[in-house]
């Protein structure tokens, strides 16, 4: 609109400030933010540029050119100085910024009007900043003082910098609600709404002129309730007319856009009246004794002689040819620099215990286990203490793997106890996962097949085999609607395996009220341990639901099993 009115080309750009990488905690790095934009918000990858944390995707790029696709710039701190883009209108920061100078520098990137001229559209005369940190908001107030120091009046500074803790938006202003259309009921009388059912009352607005505005899908019960609030035949006819108009509006929308609820019972852990989704902590809470586990490191787990690493020095001779000289003594020479010459068995054990992460295992369990491992290597395999000390890094790797092996075995054993008939696992409508009708974090399917029953207007990406499976599901008369389940998302349905969360490929709601979960697997993968466990887990979920929930894993092209399951 601005270009049409003034001839100025403007493409607003958002700056997203990510968190630095950390070795001690999970952070929202540039890569994490990029994946979120693509997967959760369906932003095309070509519209995203990273600058920082090793990326320089803005170099040699003129972001102001009309043919530039960039709309999102991801950074950590590289944009504080030496970068200017008048198209930068929005800052979204997920990191802590405690310095007032840093705040001024990075907010300064979004406070320059394109071409330094006031715009016809008032929205383009403002900059927007969103921060997850209250500290950011507090420090951002220093901008007002900075503006005053640079010649602005205090009143001007107050107008230029406005801090909003929460957006004051009405429901109708939010784009996510745009799919819920409205119809108007105009009648010659004012309706009496006192006895209107709550479900229907929540969908209507009474204007000052006595007109009713109905928002969202109108079902038969809504129509009947609304006809009762009018005494005249004209009022009842107006409701009937609005009902037909509403049906026509919503017939073109997906179930999610029509406001259909898609809630699927999960596998739940029940303790008396307490219910929560069954997940890893329920079987990790079981105590176990590392000190009582097998301490033997077999030859294949810890070879007596390490594989020889061949080091080489490469040089160019006077004749301009490459000369390669292998250095066999490098490792031995490096050992002379070590500070572990006088270590005892206790020193080695303490070093291993200190450098092997085991937050779930106490020292009273880990130290005796590691001591027994070292002693067994010396007595049963004849390895000397000096050899173990000099080879401590490789030994640490083997001991870590052994502990992890025992840990996984104990987890699997504890997990199996929940598979028994008397375990506290239930499947009930009282605890269900509900798909978000306004958010579907997926990369959209780009094929030519037009699905009729998918819960969302978009369908998640499908490979060729999954596409065949999805077409079969979409054609089943018994299916009311279905969804391509997102992968590893908080917006997805999942079941807990002994090691990880299992996100099945397809979730279906059947017309008779039951649910069907379908996991596609190629013939070459169907029988492996991982997928055998998934089938057993799906069968348990089905059994605990009293067959109100169904699970099937077709083997390769045997897609008839889906129909047979119904």
Protein Blocks (a to p, Z undefined) as FASTA:
>chain_A
ZZmmnopacddddddddddddfkbccddfklmmmmmmmmnopafklpcceeehiafkgop
afkbmklcbfbdcdfklmmgopacfklmbdcdfbdcfbfklmmmmmmmmmccehhiacfb
lklmpccdddfbfklmmmmmmmmmmmmmnopafklmmmmpccdfbdcddfklpmklmmmc
cdddddfbdcdfklgcfklmmmpccdfkopacdedjddfklmmmmmmmpmbfklmmmmmm
mmmmmmmmmmmpcfklnopacddddddddehjaccdddfklmmmpccdfklmcfbdcfkl
mcfbacddddddddddfkopacddddfklmmmmmmmpcklmccfklmmmmmmmmmccfkb
cfklmmmmmmmmmmmmmmmnopafklmmmmmmmmmmmmmmmmmmmmmmmmmmmmmmmmpm
kbcbdcdfkbccdddfkbccddddfbfbdcfkbfbfbdcdddfklmmmmmmmmmpmklmb
dcdddehiakbccdddfkbccddfbdcddfkopacddddddfklmmmmklmmmmmmmmmm
mmmnnopaccdddehjllmlmmmmZZ
